[in-house]
C-alpha cells in the first residue's frame, strides 16, 4: 500500500473535551478519519497561542480526549497546530482509543485513563505487588499475578508511585484473570493528596 494514500476524512461538527496542561479544554471536531481528527480549541480555554499550546505539551505530546457524541475516548498525539484568524486548530493522531456502541463507558462516574504501572497493596495482612490497568479520579483497576480472595467492601492501604498516590482504598469488585491472577476494582477512601494530576474527570 502506498504511503501517499490519504485516509478518508468526514467533515462534521461535534463537541468534545481534551485534557491538556492539567486542564480539561473544550474542542469542536472539524473532521475525523480512522487515524485521527482535526479539532478547534474553544474560545473559553486558557491556551490562547501556539506558544501556550507547545508549552502545555512540552513534557508529553499525548493528550486524553473524550468525544461523547461519537462514543470515543482515549489518547491522541498532537502532530500539528495552526493559528487561523485567532483560532487554534489541532491535528491529533489516535494512539489508544476506545469505542463503545452500548454507552457503557459513558455511564461510568468518571473517565478511566489506560495506564500500566506498578504499585503495592496490603491484602489479608500481606503486601502484594500490582499493575494498574486503568486509573480514574475515583479509583483504580489493578491486576495481581496471584489468585487472591478478599471480601468486597474491605478497606486497606495502597501505594501508587506513578501518580504519587497512597492511603486508604476500598475493594469494590474482584474477578479471576485468565492468567491465574486477579483483577480488582478499587475506590479511593482517604488519600494523602486529593488532586490527581494527569488524570481527567471529563464530566
N, C-alpha and C positions, 0 to 999 in steps of 0.2 A: 504494500500500500504506500502511495506517495506521501512524503512529508508535507507536500503542498496542499493536501486536501484540507478544506476548511469545513469544520463541523457546522451543520445547520443550526442557526440561531433563531429562536422565536422571539419576536418583539412583543412586549407586554408591559403592563404597569401593575406591579404588585408590591405591597408594603412588607417590610421585614425589619429585623434588628441584627446588628453585628456587635461583637464585644471587642473593643479596640482601645488600647491605652488605659485599661482599667475601667472603661465606661461602656454602657450599653447605648449605642447610637442608632437613630432611625435611618433606614435606607429605603429607596424606591428602586426596584429592579426594572431595568430598561430592556434587557434582552437576556435570554437564557439558552444554554446549549447543554449537551451531555457532559461537557468538560468544565463548564464554569458559567459566569454571569458578568454582566455589566450593571453596576449599581450607582445611583446618585445619592450622595450624602444629604440628609435632611438639613434644613436651614437652622434648626434649633440646636445643632450639635456644636460641641466645643472646638472641633477641628475646623479651622477657617482657611487654611492654606496648605499647599503641598508640603511646605516645611513642617507644619504641625503634624501632618499625616506621617511623614517619614520619621519624625521624632517618636511618634507613637508606636511604629512598627520596627524601631531600630533594634530592639532585642530579639524579636521574632516576627517574621512576615506572616505567620499563620494566625488567623483570627477565627473566632467562633461566629457562626451565623445561624439565624433562625428565620425561616420563611413559612409562617403558619398557613397561608393560603395555598401553598404548593406542597405542604406536608413534608418540608425538608428541614433538616437540622444537621449540624456537624461543623466541619472546619474547611476553611478555604485559605488560599495564599494570594497575597496581593502581588500581581505581576505587572500592573501598570496603573498610573494615576494621572489624570488630566484635570486642569482647571479651565473651564469653559464658561464665559460670561458670569464669573463669580461662583460657579457651582463645581464641586469636586466630584469627579466620576472615578470609580474604582473598577478595575478589571480583576476578577477573582477566579482562580482555578480551584476546583474542588479537590480536596485531599482526603477527607474522611466524612462521608455523607450518609445519613440515614433517611430512608423514605418510608413513611408509614401510611398506607392507604386506609387503615382502620381507625386512625386518630388515637391509638393507644398512647403514643409518645406525648400527645398534647393534653391528655387527661392527667398527666403527672403534675405534681405540685411545682416542680422546678426542672429546668433544663439539666440534662445529665451530660457531662463532658467526658468523652472517652479518654482515659488516662491509665497507663500501665506503669505502676511504680510500687516499690516495696514499702512495707510498714510492719508494725508489731502490734499484737493484741493479746490480752490476757483472757483465756477461756478455761473454765473448770480449774482455776487456780494455777494454770501454767501459761508461760509465754509462747506465742506462736507467731511465726512469720507469715505475712500475707502479701498478695499482689493485688492492687486495685484493678478493676475493670472499667468502672466509671465513677465520677465524682459529681456531686451537686452541692448547692449551698445548704442542703438539709441532711446529707448523708453520703455513704459510700456503698458501692458494691465491690466485694472482695472475693478473692479465690485463695483457698488454703490447699496445700498439696496433700494433706491427710484428711480422712473422713472424721469429722467431729460432730458430736451431738450436744447441743445445749438447748435449754428451754427458751422458747420465744418470749420476748419481753425482758430477758436477762440484761442487766446493766453491768458494764465492765469498763476497762480503760484501754486506750489505744495511743499509738504514736505514729504519725504520718509525716515524715520529714519533708517530702516533696512540696507540700503546701504549708509546712510549719504548723501542723495541727496536732494537738494532743489534748487528752481529757477524758470525759466520760461519754460512753456511747451505748445505745440500746440495740439488741439483736431484733430486727423487725421480721426477717424471714430467713429460712435455710433451705438449701436444695443440694442434693448429691450431684457432684460433677461427673462427667463421663470418664474422666481420667482417674477416678478413685478418690478425688479430693472433694472439697466442699465449696459451694458458692454461698455467700452470706450477704444479706442486706442490712446495713447498719444506719441508725439515725442518731444524729448528734443530740446529746443531753446537756452536757456542760463542757465548754472548752476554755482553754486559757486565752484564746483570742476569738473575737466574734466576727471579724471580717475575713473573708476567704478571697484573697487576691488571685486573679487568674481564672476564676470560675463565674460565669454569668448566671443570673437568675432567669432572665427572659420571661417575665410575667406578662 
